[in-house]
Amino acid sequence: MAAYIETLQSRLAAPSVKQHLAAIRMLFDWLVVGQQLATNPAAAVRGPKHSVKKGKTPVLSAEEARILLDSIDTGTPIGLRDHALISLMVYTFARVGAAIKMRVEDVYIQGRRTWVRLHEKGGKRHEMPCHHNLEASLERYLEVTGLRAQPKAVLFPTAPGKSDALTERALQQHEVYRMIRRRVLAAGIGTVANCHTFRATGITEYLRNGGKLEVAQQMANHESARTTGLYDRRNDQINLDEVERIII
């Protein structure tokens, strides 16, 4: 087992190796419980050390995020869909996996305010009130596309080819990624954004404007505040300001 893990380190990153080792340990634990093995041969094997204090997810500034949203042509159903999806990920810190699982009925009114219901990992439901910008985007999208009358329909469906007609099939994560890359390039933004960028962007801007880390943790539905901290990129701006002091 130790030799196998050492071999893995030559071709995989440390987090991937640790994930492999965890999976193998779980398998052998199951065999031990089932009395197929006397001991777990992977229990004493140590994985590579890996410590992360800052995430690698690319983050947009507030100005870039606003430019991106304003650049989307909302005169078409596809434009409305993309604007609503990106807004959802920015203003609720939603994972893309949770967003594409949503149904129309997951956008609902409570206390005179629009709320969204996210279906997170592990079957967990996470409910969030909508920022007024997100509320406006979702309301217009549902009204123009006629989806409001179909509560069981997927909220973010695909569109075949270059057609503006929406299908009944939900977007997949790789399709969302391609859409994001296309929209970012069209907006003239140089940051290599991905599906997770908007989660990190929303958290960073929330904290930059006086938000509390423990509240951001709840909003992002993280088990640990340490995980939420990986998305906090406020120090990036501090570092940039300091670098500009080198006047040569």
C-alpha positions as CSV (number, residue, x, y, z in Angstrom):
1,M,0.0,0.0,0.0
2,A,2.8,2.4,0.9
3,A,4.6,1.7,-2.4
4,Y,1.3,2.2,-4.3
5,I,0.7,5.6,-2.7
6,E,4.3,6.6,-3.4
7,T,3.9,5.7,-7.0
8,L,0.7,7.8,-7.3
9,Q,2.6,10.8,-6.0
10,S,4.8,10.8,-9.2
11,R,1.8,11.4,-11.4
12,L,-1.0,12.9,-9.3
13,A,-1.3,16.1,-7.1
14,A,-1.2,15.6,-3.4
15,P,-5.0,16.2,-2.9
16,S,-5.8,13.5,-5.5
17,V,-3.4,11.1,-3.8
18,K,-5.1,11.7,-0.4
19,Q,-8.5,11.2,-2.0
20,H,-7.3,7.8,-3.5
21,L,-5.9,6.7,-0.1
22,A,-9.2,7.7,1.7
23,A,-11.2,5.6,-0.8
24,I,-9.0,2.6,-0.3
25,R,-9.2,2.9,3.5
26,M,-13.0,3.0,3.3
27,L,-13.0,-0.1,1.1
28,F,-10.8,-2.1,3.5
29,D,-12.8,-0.9,6.5
30,W,-15.9,-2.3,4.8
31,L,-14.1,-5.6,4.3
32,V,-13.0,-5.7,7.9
33,V,-16.5,-5.0,9.1
34,G,-17.7,-7.8,6.9
35,Q,-15.1,-10.1,8.4
36,Q,-13.4,-10.7,5.0
37,L,-10.1,-9.2,6.4
38,A,-8.6,-9.2,9.8
39,T,-7.1,-5.7,9.6
40,N,-7.0,-2.7,7.3
41,P,-3.7,-2.7,5.5
42,A,-4.1,0.9,4.5
43,A,-4.7,2.2,8.1
44,A,-1.1,2.8,8.9
45,V,-0.2,4.2,5.4
46,R,0.4,8.0,5.5
47,G,-0.5,10.2,2.6
48,P,1.4,13.2,1.4
49,K,1.3,16.4,3.4
50,H,-0.9,19.1,1.9
51,S,-1.9,22.4,3.5
52,V,-3.9,25.1,1.8
53,K,-4.6,28.6,3.2
54,K,-5.8,30.1,-0.1
55,G,-7.9,28.6,-2.8
56,K,-6.9,28.5,-6.4
57,T,-10.3,29.4,-7.9
58,P,-10.0,32.5,-10.2
59,V,-12.0,35.4,-8.7
60,L,-13.6,38.4,-10.6
61,S,-13.6,41.9,-9.1
62,A,-17.0,43.5,-8.4
63,E,-16.4,45.7,-11.5
64,E,-15.7,42.7,-13.7
65,A,-18.7,40.8,-12.4
66,R,-20.9,43.8,-13.2
67,I,-19.4,44.2,-16.6
68,L,-20.0,40.5,-17.3
69,L,-23.7,40.6,-16.3
70,D,-24.3,43.9,-18.2
71,S,-22.7,42.4,-21.3
72,I,-25.2,39.6,-21.6
73,D,-28.0,40.3,-24.1
74,T,-31.2,39.7,-22.2
75,G,-33.3,40.2,-25.3
76,T,-33.4,36.4,-25.9
77,P,-34.4,33.4,-23.7
78,I,-30.8,32.2,-23.7
79,G,-29.5,35.5,-22.6
80,L,-32.1,35.7,-19.8
81,R,-31.2,32.1,-18.7
82,D,-27.5,32.8,-18.6
83,H,-27.9,36.1,-16.8
84,A,-30.2,34.4,-14.2
85,L,-27.8,31.5,-13.7
86,I,-24.7,33.6,-13.2
87,S,-26.6,36.0,-10.9
88,L,-27.7,33.0,-8.8
89,M,-24.2,31.8,-8.4
90,V,-22.9,35.3,-7.5
91,Y,-25.6,36.4,-5.1
92,T,-26.3,33.1,-3.3
93,F,-22.7,31.5,-3.5
94,A,-24.4,28.5,-5.0
95,R,-22.4,25.6,-6.3
96,V,-23.0,25.0,-10.0
97,G,-24.1,21.4,-9.2
98,A,-26.9,22.8,-6.9
99,A,-28.0,25.4,-9.4
100,I,-28.5,23.1,-12.4
101,K,-30.6,20.7,-10.2
102,M,-33.1,23.4,-9.5
103,R,-36.7,23.2,-10.7
104,V,-39.0,26.2,-11.3
105,E,-40.8,25.5,-8.0
106,D,-37.5,26.1,-6.2
107,V,-37.9,29.8,-6.8
108,Y,-40.7,30.9,-4.5
109,I,-42.2,33.8,-2.5
110,Q,-41.9,33.9,1.3
111,G,-42.6,37.0,3.4
112,R,-43.1,39.1,0.3
113,R,-39.5,38.2,-0.9
114,T,-38.3,35.8,-3.5
115,W,-36.3,32.9,-2.1
116,V,-34.4,30.0,-3.8
117,R,-34.1,26.4,-2.7
118,L,-30.7,24.8,-3.5
119,H,-30.2,21.1,-3.6
120,E,-26.7,20.7,-2.3
121,K,-24.3,17.8,-1.9
122,G,-25.4,14.9,0.2
123,G,-29.1,15.5,-0.4
124,K,-29.1,18.7,1.7
125,R,-31.5,21.5,1.0
126,H,-30.3,25.0,1.4
127,E,-32.7,28.0,1.2
128,M,-31.6,31.6,0.6
129,P,-33.4,34.9,0.2
130,C,-32.7,36.6,-3.1
131,H,-30.6,39.8,-3.5
132,H,-32.8,42.4,-5.3
133,N,-30.7,42.1,-8.5
134,L,-31.1,38.3,-8.5
135,E,-34.8,38.7,-7.8
136,A,-35.2,41.0,-10.8
137,S,-33.2,38.6,-13.1
138,L,-35.1,35.5,-12.1
139,E,-38.5,37.2,-12.3
140,R,-37.9,38.5,-15.8
141,Y,-36.5,35.1,-17.0
142,L,-39.5,33.2,-15.7
143,E,-42.0,35.7,-17.1
144,V,-40.6,36.0,-20.6
145,T,-39.9,32.2,-21.1
146,G,-43.2,31.2,-19.6
147,L,-41.5,28.8,-17.2
148,R,-43.4,30.2,-14.3
149,A,-46.4,28.2,-15.4
150,Q,-44.4,24.9,-15.3
151,P,-43.4,24.5,-11.6
152,K,-41.9,21.0,-12.2
153,A,-39.8,22.0,-15.2
154,V,-36.0,22.4,-14.8
155,L,-35.0,26.0,-14.1
156,F,-32.0,26.1,-16.4
157,P,-32.6,24.0,-19.5
158,T,-30.5,23.6,-22.6
159,A,-31.1,25.1,-26.0
160,P,-30.4,23.0,-29.1
161,G,-27.7,24.4,-31.4
162,K,-28.0,28.1,-31.8
163,S,-31.7,28.1,-31.3
164,D,-33.4,30.3,-28.7
165,A,-35.9,27.5,-27.9
166,L,-35.4,26.0,-24.5
167,T,-35.7,22.2,-24.1
168,E,-36.8,20.1,-21.1
169,R,-33.3,18.8,-20.3
170,A,-31.2,20.5,-17.6
171,L,-27.9,22.0,-18.4
172,Q,-24.9,19.9,-17.4
173,Q,-21.8,21.3,-15.6
174,H,-19.6,21.1,-18.7
175,E,-22.2,23.0,-20.7
176,V,-22.3,25.7,-18.0
177,Y,-18.5,25.9,-18.1
178,R,-18.5,26.5,-21.9
179,M,-21.2,29.1,-21.5
180,I,-19.2,31.0,-18.9
181,R,-16.0,31.0,-20.9
182,R,-18.0,32.3,-23.9
183,R,-19.6,35.0,-21.9
184,V,-16.4,36.1,-20.2
185,L,-14.5,36.3,-23.5
186,A,-17.3,38.3,-25.1
187,A,-17.2,40.7,-22.2
188,G,-13.5,41.3,-22.7
189,I,-12.5,40.0,-19.3
190,G,-9.1,38.4,-19.1
191,T,-9.6,36.3,-16.0
192,V,-9.9,32.6,-16.8
193,A,-13.2,32.2,-15.0
194,N,-14.9,28.8,-14.4
195,C,-18.1,27.5,-12.7
196,H,-16.7,28.0,-9.2
197,T,-15.5,31.6,-9.9
198,F,-18.8,33.2,-9.0
199,R,-19.1,31.4,-5.6
200,A,-15.6,32.8,-4.7
201,T,-16.4,36.2,-6.1
202,G,-19.6,36.5,-4.1
203,I,-18.0,35.5,-0.9
204,T,-15.1,37.8,-1.4
205,E,-17.3,40.8,-2.1
206,Y,-19.6,40.0,0.8
207,L,-16.6,40.0,3.2
208,R,-15.0,43.0,1.6
209,N,-18.2,45.0,2.4
210,G,-18.2,44.2,6.1
211,G,-19.8,40.7,6.1
212,K,-19.0,38.2,8.8
213,L,-17.1,35.0,8.0
214,E,-19.4,32.9,10.1
215,V,-22.5,34.3,8.2
216,A,-20.7,33.7,4.9
217,Q,-20.2,30.1,6.0
218,Q,-23.9,29.6,6.6
219,M,-24.7,31.3,3.3
220,A,-22.3,29.1,1.4
221,N,-23.5,26.0,3.3
222,H,-20.0,25.1,4.3
223,E,-19.3,22.7,7.2
224,S,-16.3,24.6,8.3
225,A,-15.4,28.3,8.4
226,R,-11.9,27.3,7.3
227,T,-13.4,26.2,4.0
228,T,-15.2,29.5,3.5
229,G,-11.9,31.3,4.3
230,L,-10.3,29.7,1.2
231,Y,-12.7,31.7,-0.9
232,D,-11.7,35.0,0.7
233,R,-9.5,37.0,-1.7
234,R,-9.5,40.3,0.0
235,N,-5.8,40.1,0.6
236,D,-5.2,39.9,-3.2
237,Q,-6.0,43.6,-3.4
238,I,-3.8,44.5,-0.4
239,N,-0.9,42.6,-2.0
240,L,-1.4,44.4,-5.3
241,D,-1.5,47.8,-3.7
242,E,1.8,47.0,-1.9
243,V,3.5,45.9,-5.1
244,E,2.6,49.2,-6.8
245,R,4.7,50.9,-4.1
246,I,7.8,49.7,-6.0
247,I,8.3,52.9,-8.0
248,I,11.2,52.4,-10.4
